Amino acid sequence: MPILKILIQIISLIVVAIGVVMIYDARKISKKWFSFGDRNSSVKILKIVGFILAIIGAIIVMINI
């Protein structure tokens, strides 16, 4: 069981890291991956998704301690 707990914490921390990267690099990600014209809406969506991922990952880490 302790190995499963550690594995869940590692995966949760990776999810938090992905969320934080999405928040800070949203404009670069939208320029690289998306080709539609309205960049501001895609940046806003990426930042919201990154925030949600970071919060969910942090909650899983806190519950799993």
N, C-alpha and C positions, 0 to 999 in steps of 0.2 A: 503493500500500500504506500509506503513512503516514496517509492519510485514514481508511482502514478501522481502523487501530490506534487513532486518536483517537476514532472513533465507538464502538468497543467499550469504551474507557475511560469515555466519557461515559455510556453505557448502564449500565455496571457501577457507576459512582458513583451513578446514579439508583436502582439496585436497593439499594445500601447505604443510601441516604437513606430509602427506603421502609421498609427493615427497621428502622432506628433509630426512625423515627416509630411504627412498629407496636409496638415495645418500650415506648416511653415513653407513648404514648396508647392503650394497649390497652383500658383501662376505658372511655374516651370512645367509642372505635370500637365496642366491644361494646354499649354503651347505644344508640348511634345505628343500627347495622345489624342487630343480632340481637334477636329478641323472646322467646327462650325464657328460662325462669326461672333456671337455674343460671348466673349471671354469672361466678363464679370459674373454672369450667372453660373458658368461652369466652375469658376473659382469659388463662388459662394457655396455651391453644392459640395465641392471637394472639401472645403473647410468644415462644413456641417457634418459630413460623413466621417472625417478625421476626428472631430471632437467626439462624436458618438462612439467610434471605435476606441478611443483613448479612455473614455469613461467606462465602457463595458469591460475593457481589459483590466482597468484599475479595480473595479468592483470584484471581478473574479479573483484577482490577486488578494484583495483584502478578505474575501470570504474563505479562501483556501488556506489561510494562515492558521 
